Amino acid sequence: MPPTQLSWRLRLGWGVGSLGGTTLINAVGFLALFYLTRAVGLPPATAGALIFFAKCFDIITDPLMGVLSDRTRSRWGRRRPWLLVAALISPCAFVLLFHLPAGSGMQSVTWAGVALLLYALGYTMFNIPYLAMPAEMTRDYHEQSRLMSMRVVFAALGILAGGSLGPFLVSRFGGDTAAYSAMSWVLAAIIGGSMAASFFGTRSAAFTTRKPHRFSFKEQWSLAWANKAFMVLLSAKFLHMTGVALAVSSLLFMVTVVLQRDEAAASAFVFSSTAGTLLAMPLWLASSRRLGKRNTYLLAVVLYVPILLSWFLAGTGEGWPVYLLRGLGIGVVTGGLTLTAQAMLPDAIQEDSRLTGLQREGVFTAAYSFMEKTAFALGPLIFGLALDQAGFDSSDADFADESVRQAILFSAATAPAVASALSALVLCFYTLDRQRRS
């Protein structure tokens, strides 16, 4: 039986891995579409489609990685070896993505596709085993929230690295293709270093061994989908994350086109958002203990929607205090949404173990990870198509067309607000709480 209380060193060692994974996915989410259209010169619909179809690769790799993670046997446990492999692949993929040849020809499209496929593979190898570990490390209801809070803290730092440091470095290095290439080396070091640090930092983590069973691969997945609590959580999270992906992919366009500021302003926005997440984490932990994880998520959505819709009040004359306060507010509520959704995942996994007697953490985290990555693929695809329909022209320096502005506002405010509200409605059907588990 895993220990109830985890040492702060172990929580830190596990949590730091989120810095690498979140830096990777957010840097691609924040920068890839903007880079492919503005720096490389691909049409927005083509760039969005490339990001989306690279994620379709996860239809194959995610379930396979889940089963491989469950079946791995090593003296390091079932999960940790994959963290080390990902620490080698992921930074290489990131550097390759931001060293593409300029132009809209087949060479650029091909290399962009290869880099995105390698990025998806590296993230899968890290994220699925990584997310499976908490269900093995502790079974205590509130200790899982404490463990996840450490992940949210490092995830916030990863958002800062991918969404603030990345654009800042690009701006500082000149904003051209060479600037993106130079930026990629800095973030690649953060990605690979933190993933490796998580491997070494969890050497004392408890882990379970696979129990032989007679279920086939297909039967395992059928049983996983029959877990009602997990399916409700998965559906709610998918809706919310699709909205987040739209907001993330449109942020640089919101700042540069609607607000008429440079990329460095986007860095300041992400910095204020990260500060909000870090400062509010103790409050969300306290709320989770008092109100429960689901009700805390619902409370966060109530706060999140009006803050998102405040983008419609923004314009070229908006002052810095209001602009940064919006970022701070989004960061505060995002911390609550992220913490509670992730803290509910081990509960749903352990409910499956209680009902079936199987150790299938990898199967569930594969489905969860696939949902996240599908959402992050849909966001750029939808936004790219919206820009294309609005007549976006990457050669036009002014981007003054009102239809382009409305497409950006739809992606940055309307769609994320609606998606989050729908996720809250779905999560009302989540009934797995501390009393039921006891």
N, C-alpha and C positions, 0 to 999 in steps of 0.2 A: 504494500500500500504506500503510495507516495506521501511524503510528509505534508502535514497541514500547512505549516508556515515555511516560507522560503526565505533564505538569507538575502540580504540586499545585494550581495555580490552576484548571486545567481539571477535575481531579477534584472540587475543591470546587464549581466552577460547575455541574457536572452534578449532583453529589450533593445540593445545596441544594434542588433541585426536589422531592426526595422528602419534604421537610418539608411542603410544601403538599399534595401528594397524600395523604400518610399522615395528616396532620391532618384532611383532609376525610373520608376513608373511616373513620377511627377515631372521630372525633367523632360521625359518623352512627351507626357501629356501637355505640359506648358509650351514646349519649344518645337516639337516635331512638325506640327502642321504649319506653324509660322515659318520655320526654317525651310521646309520643303517648298512652300509657295513663294516666300519673299527672297530667300537667299539662293536656293537651287533653281527656282523658276518653274516648278511644276504647277499645272492647273489645280485649284483647290479641290475639285471633285476627284481628280486622280490621286492627289496626296491623301485625302480622307479615305478613299477606297483602299489604298495601299496599307494604311494603318489598320483598317477594318479586316481586310483579308489575311493579313499576317496573324491577327488574333484568331482567325478561323483555324489556324494550325493548332490552337489549344484544344479544339474538339478531340484531337488525337492525343496530344501530349498530356493534358491535364488528368484524364482518368488513368492513363498509363503510369504517370508519375505518382498518383495516389496509391495505386496497387503496388508499384515498386517500393514506395516508401513504407508501406505496411509490411512487405515481405523481405525487406533488407535485413541481413544478419551481419552484425559486426560488433567488435568489442566497444565501439562508440555508440551503440544503440542503432535503432532503425532510421533515425532522422538526420543526425548530425553529419554523417559523411557527405550528404548531398549539399549541405551548407558550404562545405569546402570546395566542392566541384563548381557550384554556382559563383563562388568568389573569384574563380578564374575566368569563367565564361562571360559573366555579365559586364564587367568593365571593358572587355575587348569588344563586345557588341556595341556598347555605347560609343566608344571611340570611332568605330567603323561607321556608325550612323551619321556622325557629324563630320565625316571626311568624304562626302559625295562629290562627284564632278558636277559642275554647274550646267544647267540647260534642261530642257524638257524632253530630251531624246530617250531612246530605249536604254542607253547605258546608265543614265541617272535613275530611271525607273527600276532597272534590274538590281543595281547595287542597293538602292533604298529598300527593295523587297527582301534581299538577302540579309541586310543589317537588321531589319525589323523582325524577321523570323528568328535570327540568332538572339536578339533581345528577348523575344517572347519565350524562347527555350530556357535561357538563363534565369529569367524571373520565375518561371514555373519550377525549375529545379530548386530554387531557394524557397519560394513562398509556401509551397504546399507542405514540405516537411516542417518548415518553421512554424506554421500555424497549427500543425498537428501536435506540437510538443506540449503546449499548456495542459491539454487534457490528460497527459501522462505525468506531468510534473506535480500537479496537485489536484485534489478533488474537492477542496473547500470552496464553497460558493463565493465568499467575499475575497478570499485570497486570489482567486482567478481574476477578480476585478482589479486588485492591486497589481497583479502581474501585467494585465492588459493596460493599466494606466502607464506603466513603464514603456510599453510599446507605443502608446499614443504620444508620450513625450518625445521619444526618438523619431516617431513618424512626423511630428510637428517640425522637428529639426530637419528631417528629410525633405519636407515640403519647403522649408526655408532654403535648403541647399538647391533643390531642383527648380523651385519657382521664384526664388529671390536672388540667390548667388549666381545661378545660371544666367538669367537675363542681365544681371549687373556686370558679369564678366564679359558677356558678349558686347554690351555697350562700351565697357572700358577698353576692350581690345579693338574697337573700331566698327563693329556692327556688320562686317562683311563675312564671307564664307570662312576666311582665315580666323576670324574671331570665334566663330562657332567651333572650329577645330581646336583652338587653344583652350576654350572653355571645357571641351569634352575630356581633356587629359586631367584637369583639376577634379571634375566630378567623378571621373572613373576611379581616381585614387580613393575618394570617399566611399564609393560604392564597394569596391573590392576590399578595402581595409575594414569596413564595418561588418561586412559579411563574414570575413575571416575571424574578426574579433568575437563574433557571436559563436562561431564554432569552438574556439578556445575557451570562451567564457562560460560555456554550458557543460564543461567536462564533468561536473558533479551532479548534473540534472538527473532526476529519476526517469527511467524509461521502462516500458513494458515490452515483453516479447510476444511474438505472434503465436496465437493458439491455433493448432490445426483444426480445420473445419471442412465440411463437405460441400459448401456452397461454391458454385461457379462464379466467374467474373460477372456474368449477366445477372445472376441471382443476387449477388452482393449489391449491385447497383439498384436493382428493383427494391430490395429491402431498405436501402438508404432513402430512396424517394418516398417510401411509405411512412417515414418519420414525419408526422404532421408538424411538430414544433420546428423542425429543421426547414421544412418546405415553406412555412410561413415566414420564418426569418430570412430565408434565401430570397423570397419574392420581394419582401419589403426592402431588403438591402439592395437588390438589383434596381429597383425603381429609384432609390435615393442615389446610388452610385452613378446611374446614367445621367441624372441631373448634375451631379458633381463633375462628371467628365465633360459635359457641355460647358459648364461654368469655367472649368480649368482651361479647356482648349480655346475659349473665346476671350480669356482675360487680357492677353496682350493686344488683341484687336480692340477690346473695349477701351483700354487705356490709350492706345495710339490713334484710333480712328474716332471714337465717340468723344473722348476727353481731350484729344489732341496733345498728349504728353508723350515723352520718349519711354524707351523700355526700362530705364532706371526707375520710373514711377511705379511700374509693376513690381519691381523688387521691393520698394518701400511698402506697397500694399501687402505683399506676402509676408514681409517682416512683421507688420502690425498684426496680421492674422495669426502668425505663429506665436507672437507674444500673448495674444488673447487665449489661445489654446493652452499654453503653459501656465498662465496665471489662474485660469479657471479650473484646472484639473482637480485640485482638492475639493472644490465645491461640487463638481460632478460626482466624485467618489462618495462624498457625504450624501448627496441626493440618491445615489444608487443604493446605499445602505438603508436609507429612510423610506424611499418611495418604491424601490425595486428597479430593476434594469429596464423593463419595458416602459413603465410610467415615466422614468427619467428621459427615455428616448422621445416619448410623445411630448413632454414638456419642451425639449430642445427644438422639435419641429415647429411648435407654436411660436417660438422666438425666431426661428430661422427664416420662415416665409416672408414676414414683413421686411426683414433686413435685406433679403435678396431683391424684393420689389422696389426698394429704395433706389436701385440703379436707374429707374425711370426719372428720378429727380435730378440725376447727375447731368452735367454738361461741361462745356469748356470753361465756364466761369466758377466751377466748384472749388472752394478753398481746400487747402491741405488738411485742416483739422477734421472737416466732414468726411473727406476722402479716406483718411487714415482711421477715423472712428468706425466707418463702415467695415474696413478690413478687420479691426479689432473685434467688432461684434460677430462677424462671420467666423473668426477664429474661435471665439468663446463657445458658440453653439456647435461648431464642427467638432470640437473636442468632446462634447457630451454625446453627440450622435455616433462618433467613432468608437468611443469607449464602451458605450452600452451595447452596440451591435456586436462588437467583437467579444465582449464578455459573455454574451448569450450563446456564442458558438460552442464553447466547451460544454455548456449545460446541455445543449441539444445532442452533442456527440456522446456524452456520458449517459444520456437517457437511452440512446441506442444500445450502448454496452450493457446497461441494466436490463433492457428488454430481451436482447438477443444473445448476450454472453460473448459477442465478438469484439475484437480489437481492430476497428476499422477507421481509425482517426484519419488516415490518409485518404480514404475514399470520400469522406465528408469534406475535408479541407480542399480536396481537388475540385469538388463541385462548387464550393464557396469561392475558391480562387478563380475558377473558370467564369463564375458569375461576375466577379469584380473586373476581370480582364475583358469580358464581353462588353460590359458597361463602358469601360474606358476605350473600347474600340468603336462602340456606337456613337459616343460623344463626338469625336472628330469627324466621323462619317456624316452624321446629321448636320453638324455645323458646316462642314465642307460643302455639302449639297445645298444648304441654305444660302451660303455665300455665292455659290455658283448660280443659283436661281435668281439671286438679287443682282447679278451682273457684276460681281466683284472682279476687278482687273488689277493684278499685281503690279502692272507697269504704271498705274495711275498713282501718283504720289499723294494726291489729296483725298481720295476715297470719299468724296463729298456727297455721293448719291444717298438719298434718304432711305431707299430700299435696303442698301447695305447696312446702314445704321440700325434699321428695324430688325434685320436678321441677326445682328450682333446682340441687341437688347433681348430678343427672343431667347437666344442661347445662353446669355449671361444671367437673365432674371426670370422670365416667364416660365420657361420649360423646367429649370431646376426647382422653382417654387412649387409648381404643380406636381412634379415627380416626388418631392419630399412629402407633400401633403398626402398623396396617394399611398406612400410607404407607411405613413402613420395609420391610415385606415386599415391597411393590410395587417399591420402589427397588432391591432386590437384583437386579432384572433389568436395571438400567441399566449398560451396559458401555462407554459412551463415556468414555475416559480420555485422559490426555496421550499415552500410547504409541500408541493407536489414531489419534488426530488427527495425530500426526507421521508 
